[in-house]
Amino acid sequence: MKTRAFVALASTLLIAACRKTATTAPPPPGVQVTDVVHKDVPIYQEWTGSLDGFVNAEIHPQVQGYIVKQVYKEGSYVQAGDVLFEIDARQFRALSVQSKGNLDKSVAALDKARLDVARDRQLLASAVGNLLSNAFKFTRSRSHVSLRTAIESGQVRIEVEDECGGLPAGKAEELFRPFDRRGSDRSGLGLGLAISQQGVAASGGRIEVQDLPGKGCVFSIVVPLATA
């Protein structure tokens, strides 16, 4: 009985498996049929190359920047002065503001320099006038007063030489002291040389004195040569 039951069960499973395989088989492939048409096929040819004009001109940009727009059309004629590209103007606005600031700074420096020149000219003229006044005052009668100028080693030298007969020993160091007066002439306050020395020093210069024993003195104003 057991053997018959096992055979019957196996037969049932085999039949079920065969039925399942038959139902899941794929459909047969389709076949597409078309008619043959006789016609000419166009022939295509391709070449790799570049365009060249009859007259080529080199373009030299006057400024550099980021291009935002091309104004001319490819293949069109252009003339000298035509605008070809538009570039980003923001960097040039920044440069313009910076240049304007530098210009204002330079104008202020020029105004200051003009004031300094006017002031230095007045101080220098006052100092030279004071030296000449002292030379005429202390020079002996029927003698000479000499005024000389020279440029040497980037400096301007103005010399006033008198014929006062020379200075007493050790007197040269005392001449620029306030209220010091030379010789027996006591007119004036003795402030001329002291004021002149301070004025010349304010311009970056100095006053020197050279004693010529038995003859006179040479007072020299030395100031830096102005540069552009």
C-alpha positions, 0 to 999 in steps of 0.5 A: 500500500505504501509503495502504491501511494508513493508512486501515485504521489510522484506521478502527480508531482511530475505531471504538475511540473510538466504543466507549469513548464509548458505554461511559462514558455516564451512566445516565439520571436516576431519577424518584420518584413520590409520591401526593398527600395532602390535609390541613390545614396548621397556622398558626404565629404568632410575636411578639417581647416580654418578660415583666412582673410585676404588682409589679416590685421593684428589686434593689439589691445590697449587695455586688459580686462574681462570681456563681457560682450563682442560688438563686431560680427564674425566676417564683417569689415572693421576699421581703425577705431571701431569698438570690437569688445566691451570689457567689465568696467568695474576694475577700471572704476576702482582704478579711477577712484584710486587714481583720483585719491592719488591725484588729490594727495599729489595736489595737496603735496604740491600746495604744501611745497609751494608754501614751503618754497615761498616761505623758504624764499623769504627766509633765504632772502632775509638771511642774505639781506642780513649778511649783506647788511652786516658786511656793509656795516663792518667793512672798512671804508674804501673796501669791497663786499663780494656776493658769490653763488655756486652749486656743488655736490647737490647744494646751493652755496651763497657767500658774502665776503667782507673786508672787516679786517678779520675776527678776534680769536674765538669770536667766530663761535659767538657770532650766532648767539642772540644779542651778540654784536660785533666791533664797537658799533653797538647799533641794533639788537644783535639778533640778525645772525641768530634769526638768519641761522634759525631760518636757514636751518628750518630750510634744511641748510646752515650758515658757516663763517670763515675768518680771513685774518687781517682781511675779513670774513666769509659768511656762507649760506648752504642749502640743499638743491631743490629737486623736482 
